[in-house]
C-alpha cells in the first residue's frame, strides 16, 4: 500500500513526527533544499537547454524526495526513486551528447580555443555556433536506440525494488539495497564513456578538479548512507540523521557533473563556430 511505512533506516537520527498514518522526518525533508539550489543553478545558468532541463529534473528530485521523507511511506519512496531514475536517464542522454560532441565536432583543445581559470572551468574565447550544423548533429546523437536503452535501464532500475518489497515481501532495507545498486549502474552507464573520451582527447587534466570533487563527494555520501546501519540503527549515534548528508553530497555531485557536461558541450560548440 502507498501509505505503508518504509522502514529502511533513513529516518534514524531524525525527530520522526507521527501524523495520520505516516511519519515526518523534518531534517531529512528540509535538507532536500540542496537539490533545489543545485537545480535552480543549472536551470538558470547552464549554457545548453539540455543541461538546464537537467536542473529542472533536480527540482523534481527535491520535491519527491521531500515528499518521501515527509511521509516515510512506501509510495513516497517509489516517487522519490522514480524522480531519481528520470534524472539519471537524462544524465545518460546528456553524457551521450557530450561523447558525441567529443568525437564528431571539429574540436581540438588548444590554447587559442579556450582559456582555463586553473579551477577546471573552461571559458571559450569564441562564440557558440548557432548554425544548424552543430545543433543538427547534436540532435542526431540521441537516436531511437539510445532512447530505448535509457527507458529500459530506468524501468529495470525501478522494477527491482518494487518486486523485492511489494511482490516478494522482503524488508525495506533489501529493497533500498537493490535500488542503490541499480542507481549506481545508471550513473556508471552515464559517465564512463565521456570520462574515457576526455582522457583519450587529453582533456581530462583540464577537468581533474571537478571530476575528482564529484567522485569524492559522492563517495562521502555513500559512506554516510552505510554508516546509518553501522552506528545509527544500533543506537551508537542518533543525534543527527546521517541520511541528510547524502542529500548535500548527491546534490553537489550532480551539480558538478552537469556543469562538466555543459562545459564540454560549450567548448566543442565554440570550436565549431
N, C-alpha and C positions, 0 to 999 in steps of 0.2 A: 504494500500500500504506500502511496506517496508520502503520507504523514508518519510512517513508521520511523522511529528514531534510528539513526545510522551511527552506531557507536564504534567509530574507527579510531578513537583516541585524539582526534583533532582538538576537541574541546577541553582536553586536560590542561589544567592551569588557568582556565578562564572562569568567569563567575557562574556561567551556566544557569541562567534565569528561566525557570519553567513558565510557559504561558500557553494556554489552551492545551493541545496535545503534544506540543513541541517544546524545544529549549532554545533560548537565545544565548549565543556566545558573543557578548558585546565587543570584546577586544578583537577577536578574530574577524568580526563583522566590520569594524571600523578600519582595520588595517588594510582592507581592500582599497582604501583611498590611494595606496601606492600604485595600483593598476590604473586608477583614474588619472593620476598625474602623468604616468608614462603614456597612457593612451592619448590624452589631450596634447601632450608634447609632440607626439608623432603626427596626430591628425592635423595640427596647426602649422607644423614647421617642416615636415618632410618635403623633399623636392618632387617626388613622384606620387601621383594619385594612388597607385597601388600600395605604397608604403603608408600613406595617410589612411587608407582603408584598414590596414593592419592595426593602426592606432584606434580606429573606431571599434574593431573587434576586441581590443584590450579593454575598452569601456564595457563591452558586453560581458567579458570575463569578470570584471569588477562587480557588475550588477548581480550576476548569477552566483558568484562565489559568496557575495554578501547575503544573498537570499538563502543559500545553503547554511551559512553559519548563523543566520538569524533564526533558523528553524531546527538545525541539527537533524534534518529529515532525509530519508532516502530519496524522495522526489527532488529535494533541493540539491542533493549530491548529483543526481542524474543531470539536472540542468547545469550545474557547475561544470561537470566534466564534458558535457556537450559543447558548452561555450569554449572550453579549452581545446577540444578536438577541432572545432571550426577554426579557431585561431591558428592552431598548429598546421592544419591543412592549408590555410592561406600562407603560412610561412614557407611551406614546401613550394607553393606556387611562386612566391617571391624569390626564393633561393634558386629555383629553376630558371627564372628570368635573369637572375644575376649570372648564373652559369652560362646561359645563352649569350648574354652580353659579352662575357669574357672571351667566348670562343668565336663570336660572329661579328663583333664590331671591329672597326679599324684601329682599335685600341692598342697602344704600345706605350707603356708607362715611361715617361721621360721628364726631365726637369722642367722643360718648357711647356709641358702639357698641364701640369698641376703643381701647385705649391703644397708644402706639407708643414703643419704647425708644430711638429715634434710630439704631438699627443695622439697621433693616429687618425686625425681628421684631414680630409682632402678638400682642397679649395681650388677647383679648376679655374684657370685664368681665361678660358674661352666660354662662350655662352652655350647652353644646352641647345642642341639642334631640335627644332620643332618641325622639321621636314618630314614627309611621310616615310622616308626610307628607314630611319632608325625605329620610329614608332611602329611601322607596319611589321618590321622584323621582330620587334619585341612582342607584338600581338600574336605572331605566328608561333612564338616559343611555348605557348601553353595550348597544345592541341587536345583533341578528344581523348587520346590515350593517356596523357598526363592527368587530365581532369578525372578520368575514370579511376586511375590509380589513387589519386588523392581521396576521392569519395570512398573507395573501397577500404583504404587503410583507416580512415576515420571511423567508418562504420564498424570495422572489426574491433577497433580500439574501444568503442562504446559497447559492443555486444558482449565482450568478455566479462566485465564487472556485472552487467545485468544478469547474465546467466548464472554467475557464481552466487550472487546474493538472492535474486528473485526466483530462479528456477531450481538451483541446487540447494538453496537454503543455508549456504555457508556463512561464516562470520563476516561482519563488515570489514574487518582488517584484511581478510583474504581478498575481498572484492576490491579494496583500495590497493592492495599489492598488485593485483592484475592490472588495474588501471595505471598505476605508476610505471610499470614496465612497458605497457602499451604506449604511454605518452613519451617515454624515453625513445622508443623505436621511431615514433613520428618525428621527434626533434633530430635524431641522428639521420634519418632519411632526408631531412631538410638541409642540414648544414654540412654534411661530409663532402658532397661533390663540390660545392663552392669553395670550401676550405682547401681541397685538393687543387682546384684550379688557381686559387690565389697563390698557393705555393709554387705551382708549375709556372705561373706567369712571373714569378719573382716579386709578387706584390704583398705576400703575407707579412713581410717585415714592416710594411707601411701601416698595417692594422694590428700589429702584435699587441699593443697595449689594450685596445678594446676587445680583441679576441680573448686575450688572457683574462681580462676582467670579467667578461661574460661567462667564461668557463669556470673561473674561480668562484664567482658569486653564486652560480647555480649549484656548485658542489657544496658550498657552505649551507645553502638552503636544504639540500638533500640530507646533509649531516644532521641538521636540526629536526627534520621530519623523523629521522631514525632515532634521535635522542628521546622523542616523545615516548616510545615504548621501552626505552632503556632506563630513563631516570624519572619521567613524569608519571606514567601509568603505575609503576610500582610504588610511587609515593615519595621518592627521594628528593624531587624538586617539583613543586607545584605552585610556585609564586608567580609564574608568568606563562602564558600559553606559547609554547615553543613553535607552534604552527604559524603564529603571526610572523615569525622571522622568515618563513618560507614565502609569504606574500611579498615582503620587501625584496627578497633575493630574486624571486621569479619575475617580478615587475621590472627590476633593474636589468636583469639579464635579457629579458625580452626587448626592452628599450634599446639596449646596446646592440643586440643582434639586428634589429630592424634598421638602426642607424648605419650599421656597417653595410647592409644590403643597399640602402639608399645611396650611400657614398659611392659604392661600386657602380651602380647604375648611372649616377650623376657623372662620374668621370668618363665612363665609356660613352655616354651620350655627348659629352663635351668634345671628346676626341673625334666623334663623327660629325661635328659641326662643320 
